[in-house]
Amino acid sequence: MLHKTKGIVFRYTPYGETSIIVNIFTESFGLQSYIVNSVRSKTGKGKIAIYQPLTLLDLVVYHKENAGILRIKEATCAHPYHTVQSDPRKSCIGMFINEVLNKSVKEQVHADELCNFIFDSLIRLDALDHPENFHLIFLIKLSKYLGFGPFAKIELGALMLNDEEEIILDQLLVSEYEDDVKMRNDQRRILLDAFVRFYGNHIDSMGSIKSVQVLREILS
């Protein structure tokens, strides 16, 4: 049966000579795997661009419960990015967010709310003039949708922050992406490390986040 749904590309892997398997988090069905044929062939040149990580899509998909790999009938870009790919800070933040999402988002519960949150967040990232704190606020907000947020005061002591950093954290907890929370680069790095530890305490599959080091360097 055909369904219309929004979706965010999480990742794709080559399949066969010309196809890909793309993992998309959909508004209607949560995380799904789709096979897309002929996008790596000469005739399909350019079509693979729409399946790059974090692309926001409007989809018409075939859906069958408990099916392993499904098919896409139509896919169009719902929001072409203006700055996410061209701004080194935003592209690095996007790489980090994509890695976190791939490691943390597994369940289909409240898929519509989570999908809409990610959609809205990425569109707002694209519009930001000063994205330096975006990833920190995103992690705080995402934790609520993953079932272990908001950050609880009882856990803050385990993050090993000093008084000044805890004041900044208190501001971040109630901030929106567009808010200007003042902090030094070293404080931003300390908070990022603390947040990654916080996620690791709640998600067994989290492991190490490879893009953290690049993010530290770009935002330093």
Helices and strands as residue ranges (DSSP letters): E 2-15, E 19-26, E 30-36, G 47-51, E 56-62, E 70-77, H 88-104, H 111-127, H 134-146, H 153-156, G 157-159, H 163-173, H 185-202, H 211-218
